[in-house]
Amino acid sequence: MLHPEVQVFIKNYTEDITKLAFSGSPFKNISVQELIQQIESRRKAEKKLPTWYKTKGVYYPNKINLEQTSSEITAQYKASLIEGKTLADITGGFGVDSYFFSKQMEQVTHFEFDRTLSEIAAHNFKQLNVSNVSCKATDGLEAVKNKRYDIIFADPSRRHETKGKVFFLNDCEPNIPKHLSTLLDQCELLMVKTSPMLDISVGMEELKHVFQIHIVAVNNEVKELLWLLKKAYNDETEIITKNIKKDKTEAYSIVYNEMAEAFYDSPKRFLYEPNAAILKSGAFETVSEGFKLKKLHKNTHLYTSEALRGFPGRRFLIEKVLPYSKKELKKAGIAKANITIRNFPATVAALRKKHNIKDGGEIYLFFTTINPNKKVVLVCSKVSDIR
């Protein structure tokens, strides 16, 4: 597979994969399935893992392994949170996190129980000119019991039989809550990555000694939660939200379960929609108090003010407030708009069909509920679009 002629074929194959599947492999000792795996995975890596995509001789695992791995953006963020001499990545996988950890640490040990995946990672580290990562094809959880590290990193994955159930860390491999005291004994800092599907309150119940939770979003989509733990830490837990965008990063921090009071009012001149990381944090009252904004309704996580303020999310000028009815919308004559629903009993697709509104344009419609339980449509324009 790593023969130059085969690598050229993989790199330059631009046609539909189904055509290759029917025509078969042009190489005697390589199956068409193996070729397809490399071509499809390399295509997926172009945006998610540009460093791997641009490097010659990289070998890719199957699609599932590639889908489960961190993107370069989120891996770089994780690496920015650490420093020290030794780190154990006990769920090494394809090795993306270990690669970026290696830029911050003197020595990284990549533990991966799947021997094939461990060999793939080791090969790729050589291609990437990384010399301070050692790959061990063994159970990382067991291996770290014999040696102490500055940092231990774990990315537990859900067991297959738990699909569709409520997300608990106890349902993942490795079972971090079960082995928490052992892991904390073996490091100064334990970092646990979880899916954004994990409820923060559930994670706080299952884990102890959490001093920080990082909610990491990329272009307003939450990608992962990072839990930072230290042995014997029993103080407040800080929640740090980051929304990484092309031109800037929106950051906002709160204290978990901090008491805050929201204030309510009808829509004023400006509307504010928090980014996805803040929405995941559940800091709805804190946002109102911290930015001196009024909420539109207890269950409507939209905010308003008369004067424009800086805000980690989208900002809009409210042009009109329409009572929600087919008659009012027809009278408004809006044929094309961007639609958002917040605390409203209908889907975007159903609203488009019912009111015959096409997607796009410079008008933003928020179908929502304001005090006291009144359904309205906020007709807005983006603040950046205001002349």
Contacts in CASP RR format, 6 or more apart in sequence:
PFRMAT RR
TARGET T0000
AUTHOR 0000-0000-0000
METHOD contacts of the structure
MODEL  1
MLHPEVQVFIKNYTEDITKLAFSGSPFKNISVQELIQQIESRRKAEKKLP
TWYKTKGVYYPNKINLEQTSSEITAQYKASLIEGKTLADITGGFGVDSYF
FSKQMEQVTHFEFDRTLSEIAAHNFKQLNVSNVSCKATDGLEAVKNKRYD
IIFADPSRRHETKGKVFFLNDCEPNIPKHLSTLLDQCELLMVKTSPMLDI
SVGMEELKHVFQIHIVAVNNEVKELLWLLKKAYNDETEIITKNIKKDKTE
AYSIVYNEMAEAFYDSPKRFLYEPNAAILKSGAFETVSEGFKLKKLHKNT
HLYTSEALRGFPGRRFLIEKVLPYSKKELKKAGIAKANITIRNFPATVAA
LRKKHNIKDGGEIYLFFTTINPNKKVVLVCSKVSDIR
1 30 0 8 1.000
1 34 0 8 1.000
1 38 0 8 1.000
1 59 0 8 1.000
2 57 0 8 1.000
2 59 0 8 1.000
5 27 0 8 1.000
6 27 0 8 1.000
6 30 0 8 1.000
6 35 0 8 1.000
7 56 0 8 1.000
7 57 0 8 1.000
9 26 0 8 1.000
9 27 0 8 1.000
9 35 0 8 1.000
10 35 0 8 1.000
10 38 0 8 1.000
10 39 0 8 1.000
10 42 0 8 1.000
11 42 0 8 1.000
13 20 0 8 1.000
13 39 0 8 1.000
17 36 0 8 1.000
17 39 0 8 1.000
17 40 0 8 1.000
20 32 0 8 1.000
20 35 0 8 1.000
20 36 0 8 1.000
20 39 0 8 1.000
21 32 0 8 1.000
21 36 0 8 1.000
23 32 0 8 1.000
24 32 0 8 1.000
25 31 0 8 1.000
25 32 0 8 1.000
25 34 0 8 1.000
25 35 0 8 1.000
27 35 0 8 1.000
37 60 0 8 1.000
37 62 0 8 1.000
37 63 0 8 1.000
38 59 0 8 1.000
38 60 0 8 1.000
40 63 0 8 1.000
41 60 0 8 1.000
41 61 0 8 1.000
41 62 0 8 1.000
41 63 0 8 1.000
41 66 0 8 1.000
42 53 0 8 1.000
42 58 0 8 1.000
42 60 0 8 1.000
44 63 0 8 1.000
44 66 0 8 1.000
44 67 0 8 1.000
45 52 0 8 1.000
45 53 0 8 1.000
45 58 0 8 1.000
45 60 0 8 1.000
45 66 0 8 1.000
46 53 0 8 1.000
48 66 0 8 1.000
48 69 0 8 1.000
48 71 0 8 1.000
48 72 0 8 1.000
49 69 0 8 1.000
49 71 0 8 1.000
49 72 0 8 1.000
49 96 0 8 1.000
50 72 0 8 1.000
51 72 0 8 1.000
51 99 0 8 1.000
51 128 0 8 1.000
52 58 0 8 1.000
52 60 0 8 1.000
52 96 0 8 1.000
52 124 0 8 1.000
52 128 0 8 1.000
55 124 0 8 1.000
55 127 0 8 1.000
55 128 0 8 1.000
56 127 0 8 1.000
57 127 0 8 1.000
58 124 0 8 1.000
58 127 0 8 1.000
58 128 0 8 1.000
59 120 0 8 1.000
59 123 0 8 1.000
59 124 0 8 1.000
60 66 0 8 1.000
60 120 0 8 1.000
61 94 0 8 1.000
61 116 0 8 1.000
61 117 0 8 1.000
61 120 0 8 1.000
65 93 0 8 1.000
65 94 0 8 1.000
65 117 0 8 1.000
66 94 0 8 1.000
68 93 0 8 1.000
68 157 0 8 1.000
69 93 0 8 1.000
69 94 0 8 1.000
69 95 0 8 1.000
69 96 0 8 1.000
69 97 0 8 1.000
70 78 0 8 1.000
70 96 0 8 1.000
70 97 0 8 1.000
70 155 0 8 1.000
70 193 0 8 1.000
70 224 0 8 1.000
71 96 0 8 1.000
71 218 0 8 1.000
71 223 0 8 1.000
72 96 0 8 1.000
72 100 0 8 1.000
73 218 0 8 1.000
73 244 0 8 1.000
74 216 0 8 1.000
74 218 0 8 1.000
74 223 0 8 1.000
74 224 0 8 1.000
75 96 0 8 1.000
75 97 0 8 1.000
75 99 0 8 1.000
75 100 0 8 1.000
76 100 0 8 1.000
77 214 0 8 1.000
77 216 0 8 1.000
77 242 0 8 1.000
77 244 0 8 1.000
78 97 0 8 1.000
78 100 0 8 1.000
78 101 0 8 1.000
78 153 0 8 1.000
78 191 0 8 1.000
78 193 0 8 1.000
78 226 0 8 1.000
79 97 0 8 1.000
79 100 0 8 1.000
79 101 0 8 1.000
79 103 0 8 1.000
79 104 0 8 1.000
80 104 0 8 1.000
81 191 0 8 1.000
81 214 0 8 1.000
81 226 0 8 1.000
81 228 0 8 1.000
82 101 0 8 1.000
82 104 0 8 1.000
82 105 0 8 1.000
82 151 0 8 1.000
82 189 0 8 1.000
82 191 0 8 1.000
83 104 0 8 1.000
83 105 0 8 1.000
84 104 0 8 1.000
84 105 0 8 1.000
84 106 0 8 1.000
84 150 0 8 1.000
84 151 0 8 1.000
85 105 0 8 1.000
85 106 0 8 1.000
85 107 0 8 1.000
85 150 0 8 1.000
86 105 0 8 1.000
86 106 0 8 1.000
86 107 0 8 1.000
86 108 0 8 1.000
86 109 0 8 1.000
86 149 0 8 1.000
86 150 0 8 1.000
86 151 0 8 1.000
87 101 0 8 1.000
87 105 0 8 1.000
87 107 0 8 1.000
87 108 0 8 1.000
87 109 0 8 1.000
87 149 0 8 1.000
87 150 0 8 1.000
87 151 0 8 1.000
87 152 0 8 1.000
87 153 0 8 1.000
88 108 0 8 1.000
88 109 0 8 1.000
88 111 0 8 1.000
88 140 0 8 1.000
88 143 0 8 1.000
88 144 0 8 1.000
88 147 0 8 1.000
88 149 0 8 1.000
88 151 0 8 1.000
88 152 0 8 1.000
88 153 0 8 1.000
88 187 0 8 1.000
89 95 0 8 1.000
89 97 0 8 1.000
89 98 0 8 1.000
89 101 0 8 1.000
89 108 0 8 1.000
89 109 0 8 1.000
89 110 0 8 1.000
89 111 0 8 1.000
89 153 0 8 1.000
90 111 0 8 1.000
90 140 0 8 1.000
90 141 0 8 1.000
90 143 0 8 1.000
90 144 0 8 1.000
90 152 0 8 1.000
90 153 0 8 1.000
90 154 0 8 1.000
90 174 0 8 1.000
91 111 0 8 1.000
91 112 0 8 1.000
91 140 0 8 1.000
91 153 0 8 1.000
91 154 0 8 1.000
91 155 0 8 1.000
91 156 0 8 1.000
91 157 0 8 1.000
91 174 0 8 1.000
92 98 0 8 1.000
92 110 0 8 1.000
92 111 0 8 1.000
92 112 0 8 1.000
92 121 0 8 1.000
92 155 0 8 1.000
93 110 0 8 1.000
93 112 0 8 1.000
93 114 0 8 1.000
93 117 0 8 1.000
93 118 0 8 1.000
93 121 0 8 1.000
94 117 0 8 1.000
94 120 0 8 1.000
94 121 0 8 1.000
94 124 0 8 1.000
95 110 0 8 1.000
95 121 0 8 1.000
95 124 0 8 1.000
95 125 0 8 1.000
97 153 0 8 1.000
97 155 0 8 1.000
97 193 0 8 1.000
98 108 0 8 1.000
98 110 0 8 1.000
98 121 0 8 1.000
98 125 0 8 1.000
98 133 0 8 1.000
99 125 0 8 1.000
99 128 0 8 1.000
99 130 0 8 1.000
99 133 0 8 1.000
101 108 0 8 1.000
101 151 0 8 1.000
101 153 0 8 1.000
102 108 0 8 1.000
102 130 0 8 1.000
102 132 0 8 1.000
102 133 0 8 1.000
105 132 0 8 1.000
105 150 0 8 1.000
105 151 0 8 1.000
106 132 0 8 1.000
107 132 0 8 1.000
107 134 0 8 1.000
108 132 0 8 1.000
108 133 0 8 1.000
108 134 0 8 1.000
109 133 0 8 1.000
109 134 0 8 1.000
109 136 0 8 1.000
109 143 0 8 1.000
109 149 0 8 1.000
110 118 0 8 1.000
110 121 0 8 1.000
110 122 0 8 1.000
110 125 0 8 1.000
110 133 0 8 1.000
110 134 0 8 1.000
110 135 0 8 1.000
110 136 0 8 1.000
111 136 0 8 1.000
111 138 0 8 1.000
111 139 0 8 1.000
111 140 0 8 1.000
111 143 0 8 1.000
111 144 0 8 1.000
112 118 0 8 1.000
112 121 0 8 1.000
112 135 0 8 1.000
112 136 0 8 1.000
112 137 0 8 1.000
113 137 0 8 1.000
113 138 0 8 1.000
113 139 0 8 1.000
113 140 0 8 1.000
114 137 0 8 1.000
115 137 0 8 1.000
118 135 0 8 1.000
118 136 0 8 1.000
118 137 0 8 1.000
119 135 0 8 1.000
119 137 0 8 1.000
121 135 0 8 1.000
122 135 0 8 1.000
125 133 0 8 1.000
125 135 0 8 1.000
136 143 0 8 1.000
140 174 0 8 1.000
141 174 0 8 1.000
141 179 0 8 1.000
141 183 0 8 1.000
144 152 0 8 1.000
144 183 0 8 1.000
144 186 0 8 1.000
144 187 0 8 1.000
145 182 0 8 1.000
145 186 0 8 1.000
147 186 0 8 1.000
148 186 0 8 1.000
148 187 0 8 1.000
149 186 0 8 1.000
149 187 0 8 1.000
150 187 0 8 1.000
150 188 0 8 1.000
150 189 0 8 1.000
151 187 0 8 1.000
151 188 0 8 1.000
151 189 0 8 1.000
151 190 0 8 1.000
151 191 0 8 1.000
152 183 0 8 1.000
152 186 0 8 1.000
152 187 0 8 1.000
152 189 0 8 1.000
152 190 0 8 1.000
152 191 0 8 1.000
153 190 0 8 1.000
153 191 0 8 1.000
153 192 0 8 1.000
153 193 0 8 1.000
154 174 0 8 1.000
154 176 0 8 1.000
154 183 0 8 1.000
154 190 0 8 1.000
154 191 0 8 1.000
154 192 0 8 1.000
154 193 0 8 1.000
155 192 0 8 1.000
155 193 0 8 1.000
156 169 0 8 1.000
156 172 0 8 1.000
156 173 0 8 1.000
156 174 0 8 1.000
156 175 0 8 1.000
156 176 0 8 1.000
156 192 0 8 1.000
156 194 0 8 1.000
157 172 0 8 1.000
157 173 0 8 1.000
158 167 0 8 1.000
158 171 0 8 1.000
158 172 0 8 1.000
158 195 0 8 1.000
159 171 0 8 1.000
159 172 0 8 1.000
159 173 0 8 1.000
162 168 0 8 1.000
162 171 0 8 1.000
162 172 0 8 1.000
165 171 0 8 1.000
166 202 0 8 1.000
167 195 0 8 1.000
167 197 0 8 1.000
167 198 0 8 1.000
167 199 0 8 1.000
167 202 0 8 1.000
168 202 0 8 1.000
168 206 0 8 1.000
169 175 0 8 1.000
169 176 0 8 1.000
169 177 0 8 1.000
169 192 0 8 1.000
169 194 0 8 1.000
169 198 0 8 1.000
169 202 0 8 1.000
169 203 0 8 1.000
169 206 0 8 1.000
169 207 0 8 1.000
170 177 0 8 1.000
170 178 0 8 1.000
170 206 0 8 1.000
176 183 0 8 1.000
176 192 0 8 1.000
176 206 0 8 1.000
176 207 0 8 1.000
177 206 0 8 1.000
177 207 0 8 1.000
180 207 0 8 1.000
180 208 0 8 1.000
180 229 0 8 1.000
183 190 0 8 1.000
184 190 0 8 1.000
184 209 0 8 1.000
184 229 0 8 1.000
184 230 0 8 1.000
184 231 0 8 1.000
185 231 0 8 1.000
188 230 0 8 1.000
189 228 0 8 1.000
189 229 0 8 1.000
189 230 0 8 1.000
190 228 0 8 1.000
190 229 0 8 1.000
190 230 0 8 1.000
191 226 0 8 1.000
191 227 0 8 1.000
191 228 0 8 1.000
191 229 0 8 1.000
192 207 0 8 1.000
192 226 0 8 1.000
192 227 0 8 1.000
192 229 0 8 1.000
193 224 0 8 1.000
193 225 0 8 1.000
193 226 0 8 1.000
193 227 0 8 1.000
194 203 0 8 1.000
194 224 0 8 1.000
194 225 0 8 1.000
194 227 0 8 1.000
195 224 0 8 1.000
195 225 0 8 1.000
196 215 0 8 1.000
196 222 0 8 1.000
196 223 0 8 1.000
196 224 0 8 1.000
196 225 0 8 1.000
196 280 0 8 1.000
198 225 0 8 1.000
200 213 0 8 1.000
200 225 0 8 1.000
200 239 0 8 1.000
200 256 0 8 1.000
200 280 0 8 1.000
200 281 0 8 1.000
200 282 0 8 1.000
203 227 0 8 1.000
204 210 0 8 1.000
204 237 0 8 1.000
204 256 0 8 1.000
207 227 0 8 1.000
207 229 0 8 1.000
208 229 0 8 1.000
209 229 0 8 1.000
209 230 0 8 1.000
209 231 0 8 1.000
209 232 0 8 1.000
209 233 0 8 1.000
209 234 0 8 1.000
210 227 0 8 1.000
210 228 0 8 1.000
210 229 0 8 1.000
210 233 0 8 1.000
210 237 0 8 1.000
211 228 0 8 1.000
211 229 0 8 1.000
211 230 0 8 1.000
211 233 0 8 1.000
211 235 0 8 1.000
211 237 0 8 1.000
211 238 0 8 1.000
212 226 0 8 1.000
212 227 0 8 1.000
212 228 0 8 1.000
212 237 0 8 1.000
212 238 0 8 1.000
212 239 0 8 1.000
212 240 0 8 1.000
213 225 0 8 1.000
213 226 0 8 1.000
213 227 0 8 1.000
213 228 0 8 1.000
213 237 0 8 1.000
213 238 0 8 1.000
213 239 0 8 1.000
213 240 0 8 1.000
213 256 0 8 1.000
214 225 0 8 1.000
214 226 0 8 1.000
214 228 0 8 1.000
214 240 0 8 1.000
214 241 0 8 1.000
214 242 0 8 1.000
215 222 0 8 1.000
215 225 0 8 1.000
215 239 0 8 1.000
215 240 0 8 1.000
215 241 0 8 1.000
215 242 0 8 1.000
215 277 0 8 1.000
215 280 0 8 1.000
215 281 0 8 1.000
216 222 0 8 1.000
216 223 0 8 1.000
216 224 0 8 1.000
216 225 0 8 1.000
216 226 0 8 1.000
216 242 0 8 1.000
216 244 0 8 1.000
216 277 0 8 1.000
217 223 0 8 1.000
217 241 0 8 1.000
217 242 0 8 1.000
217 243 0 8 1.000
217 244 0 8 1.000
217 275 0 8 1.000
217 276 0 8 1.000
217 277 0 8 1.000
217 280 0 8 1.000
218 243 0 8 1.000
218 244 0 8 1.000
219 243 0 8 1.000
219 244 0 8 1.000
219 245 0 8 1.000
219 246 0 8 1.000
220 243 0 8 1.000
220 245 0 8 1.000
220 275 0 8 1.000
220 276 0 8 1.000
220 313 0 8 1.000
221 276 0 8 1.000
222 276 0 8 1.000
222 277 0 8 1.000
222 280 0 8 1.000
225 280 0 8 1.000
236 255 0 8 1.000
236 256 0 8 1.000
237 255 0 8 1.000
237 256 0 8 1.000
238 253 0 8 1.000
238 254 0 8 1.000
238 255 0 8 1.000
238 256 0 8 1.000
239 253 0 8 1.000
239 254 0 8 1.000
239 255 0 8 1.000
239 256 0 8 1.000
239 281 0 8 1.000
239 283 0 8 1.000
240 251 0 8 1.000
240 252 0 8 1.000
240 253 0 8 1.000
241 250 0 8 1.000
241 251 0 8 1.000
241 252 0 8 1.000
241 253 0 8 1.000
241 254 0 8 1.000
241 275 0 8 1.000
241 277 0 8 1.000
241 278 0 8 1.000
241 280 0 8 1.000
241 281 0 8 1.000
241 283 0 8 1.000
241 312 0 8 1.000
242 249 0 8 1.000
242 250 0 8 1.000
242 251 0 8 1.000
242 277 0 8 1.000
243 249 0 8 1.000
243 250 0 8 1.000
243 251 0 8 1.000
243 275 0 8 1.000
243 276 0 8 1.000
243 277 0 8 1.000
243 278 0 8 1.000
243 312 0 8 1.000
243 313 0 8 1.000
250 275 0 8 1.000
250 277 0 8 1.000
250 312 0 8 1.000
250 313 0 8 1.000
251 312 0 8 1.000
252 277 0 8 1.000
252 278 0 8 1.000
252 281 0 8 1.000
252 283 0 8 1.000
252 287 0 8 1.000
252 312 0 8 1.000
254 281 0 8 1.000
254 283 0 8 1.000
254 286 0 8 1.000
258 286 0 8 1.000
260 283 0 8 1.000
260 285 0 8 1.000
260 286 0 8 1.000
260 288 0 8 1.000
260 289 0 8 1.000
260 290 0 8 1.000
261 285 0 8 1.000
261 288 0 8 1.000
261 289 0 8 1.000
262 284 0 8 1.000
262 285 0 8 1.000
262 288 0 8 1.000
262 289 0 8 1.000
262 295 0 8 1.000
262 298 0 8 1.000
263 288 0 8 1.000
263 289 0 8 1.000
263 294 0 8 1.000
263 295 0 8 1.000
264 294 0 8 1.000
264 295 0 8 1.000
264 296 0 8 1.000
264 297 0 8 1.000
264 298 0 8 1.000
264 371 0 8 1.000
265 294 0 8 1.000
265 295 0 8 1.000
265 296 0 8 1.000
265 304 0 8 1.000
265 371 0 8 1.000
266 296 0 8 1.000
266 304 0 8 1.000
266 321 0 8 1.000
266 370 0 8 1.000
266 371 0 8 1.000
267 296 0 8 1.000
267 304 0 8 1.000
267 318 0 8 1.000
267 321 0 8 1.000
267 370 0 8 1.000
267 376 0 8 1.000
267 378 0 8 1.000
268 294 0 8 1.000
268 304 0 8 1.000
268 305 0 8 1.000
268 306 0 8 1.000
268 318 0 8 1.000
269 304 0 8 1.000
269 305 0 8 1.000
269 306 0 8 1.000
269 307 0 8 1.000
269 308 0 8 1.000
269 317 0 8 1.000
269 318 0 8 1.000
270 304 0 8 1.000
270 305 0 8 1.000
270 306 0 8 1.000
270 307 0 8 1.000
270 308 0 8 1.000
270 309 0 8 1.000
270 315 0 8 1.000
270 316 0 8 1.000
270 317 0 8 1.000
270 318 0 8 1.000
270 383 0 8 1.000
271 302 0 8 1.000
271 303 0 8 1.000
271 304 0 8 1.000
271 315 0 8 1.000
271 316 0 8 1.000
271 317 0 8 1.000
271 318 0 8 1.000
271 366 0 8 1.000
271 378 0 8 1.000
271 380 0 8 1.000
272 291 0 8 1.000
272 293 0 8 1.000
272 302 0 8 1.000
272 303 0 8 1.000
272 304 0 8 1.000
272 305 0 8 1.000
272 309 0 8 1.000
272 311 0 8 1.000
272 313 0 8 1.000
272 314 0 8 1.000
272 315 0 8 1.000
272 316 0 8 1.000
273 302 0 8 1.000
273 313 0 8 1.000
273 314 0 8 1.000
273 315 0 8 1.000
273 316 0 8 1.000
273 340 0 8 1.000
273 342 0 8 1.000
273 366 0 8 1.000
274 287 0 8 1.000
274 301 0 8 1.000
274 303 0 8 1.000
274 311 0 8 1.000
274 312 0 8 1.000
274 313 0 8 1.000
275 312 0 8 1.000
275 313 0 8 1.000
275 314 0 8 1.000
278 287 0 8 1.000
278 312 0 8 1.000
278 313 0 8 1.000
279 301 0 8 1.000
284 295 0 8 1.000
284 301 0 8 1.000
287 293 0 8 1.000
287 303 0 8 1.000
288 294 0 8 1.000
288 295 0 8 1.000
288 303 0 8 1.000
291 303 0 8 1.000
291 309 0 8 1.000
291 310 0 8 1.000
291 311 0 8 1.000
292 305 0 8 1.000
292 309 0 8 1.000
293 303 0 8 1.000
293 304 0 8 1.000
293 305 0 8 1.000
293 309 0 8 1.000
293 311 0 8 1.000
294 303 0 8 1.000
294 304 0 8 1.000
294 305 0 8 1.000
295 301 0 8 1.000
295 302 0 8 1.000
295 303 0 8 1.000
295 304 0 8 1.000
296 302 0 8 1.000
296 303 0 8 1.000
296 304 0 8 1.000
296 368 0 8 1.000
296 369 0 8 1.000
296 370 0 8 1.000
296 371 0 8 1.000
297 343 0 8 1.000
297 368 0 8 1.000
297 369 0 8 1.000
297 370 0 8 1.000
297 371 0 8 1.000
297 373 0 8 1.000
299 343 0 8 1.000
299 369 0 8 1.000
300 342 0 8 1.000
300 343 0 8 1.000
300 368 0 8 1.000
300 369 0 8 1.000
300 370 0 8 1.000
301 342 0 8 1.000
301 343 0 8 1.000
302 342 0 8 1.000
302 366 0 8 1.000
302 368 0 8 1.000
303 311 0 8 1.000
304 318 0 8 1.000
308 315 0 8 1.000
308 383 0 8 1.000
314 382 0 8 1.000
315 382 0 8 1.000
315 383 0 8 1.000
315 384 0 8 1.000
316 364 0 8 1.000
316 366 0 8 1.000
316 378 0 8 1.000
316 380 0 8 1.000
316 381 0 8 1.000
316 382 0 8 1.000
316 383 0 8 1.000
317 380 0 8 1.000
317 381 0 8 1.000
317 382 0 8 1.000
317 383 0 8 1.000
317 386 0 8 1.000
318 378 0 8 1.000
318 379 0 8 1.000
318 380 0 8 1.000
319 379 0 8 1.000
319 380 0 8 1.000
319 381 0 8 1.000
320 332 0 8 1.000
320 378 0 8 1.000
320 379 0 8 1.000
321 376 0 8 1.000
321 377 0 8 1.000
321 378 0 8 1.000
321 379 0 8 1.000
322 328 0 8 1.000
322 329 0 8 1.000
322 332 0 8 1.000
322 376 0 8 1.000
322 377 0 8 1.000
322 378 0 8 1.000
322 379 0 8 1.000
323 374 0 8 1.000
323 375 0 8 1.000
323 376 0 8 1.000
323 377 0 8 1.000
324 367 0 8 1.000
324 375 0 8 1.000
324 376 0 8 1.000
324 377 0 8 1.000
326 354 0 8 1.000
326 355 0 8 1.000
328 377 0 8 1.000
329 355 0 8 1.000
329 357 0 8 1.000
329 377 0 8 1.000
330 355 0 8 1.000
332 379 0 8 1.000
334 355 0 8 1.000
334 357 0 8 1.000
334 363 0 8 1.000
334 365 0 8 1.000
334 379 0 8 1.000
335 356 0 8 1.000
335 357 0 8 1.000
335 358 0 8 1.000
336 357 0 8 1.000
336 358 0 8 1.000
336 359 0 8 1.000
336 360 0 8 1.000
336 361 0 8 1.000
336 363 0 8 1.000
337 357 0 8 1.000
337 358 0 8 1.000
337 359 0 8 1.000
337 360 0 8 1.000
337 361 0 8 1.000
337 363 0 8 1.000
337 364 0 8 1.000
337 365 0 8 1.000
338 359 0 8 1.000
338 360 0 8 1.000
338 361 0 8 1.000
338 363 0 8 1.000
338 364 0 8 1.000
338 365 0 8 1.000
339 348 0 8 1.000
339 351 0 8 1.000
339 352 0 8 1.000
339 357 0 8 1.000
339 359 0 8 1.000
339 364 0 8 1.000
339 365 0 8 1.000
339 367 0 8 1.000
340 348 0 8 1.000
340 364 0 8 1.000
340 365 0 8 1.000
340 366 0 8 1.000
340 367 0 8 1.000
341 347 0 8 1.000
341 348 0 8 1.000
341 351 0 8 1.000
341 366 0 8 1.000
341 367 0 8 1.000
341 368 0 8 1.000
342 366 0 8 1.000
342 367 0 8 1.000
342 368 0 8 1.000
342 369 0 8 1.000
343 368 0 8 1.000
343 369 0 8 1.000
344 367 0 8 1.000
344 368 0 8 1.000
344 369 0 8 1.000
344 375 0 8 1.000
346 354 0 8 1.000
346 367 0 8 1.000
351 357 0 8 1.000
351 367 0 8 1.000
352 358 0 8 1.000
352 359 0 8 1.000
357 365 0 8 1.000
362 381 0 8 1.000
362 382 0 8 1.000
362 385 0 8 1.000
363 379 0 8 1.000
363 380 0 8 1.000
363 381 0 8 1.000
364 379 0 8 1.000
364 380 0 8 1.000
364 381 0 8 1.000
364 382 0 8 1.000
365 377 0 8 1.000
365 378 0 8 1.000
365 379 0 8 1.000
365 380 0 8 1.000
366 377 0 8 1.000
366 378 0 8 1.000
366 380 0 8 1.000
367 375 0 8 1.000
367 376 0 8 1.000
367 377 0 8 1.000
368 375 0 8 1.000
368 376 0 8 1.000
368 377 0 8 1.000
368 378 0 8 1.000
369 375 0 8 1.000
369 376 0 8 1.000
370 376 0 8 1.000
END
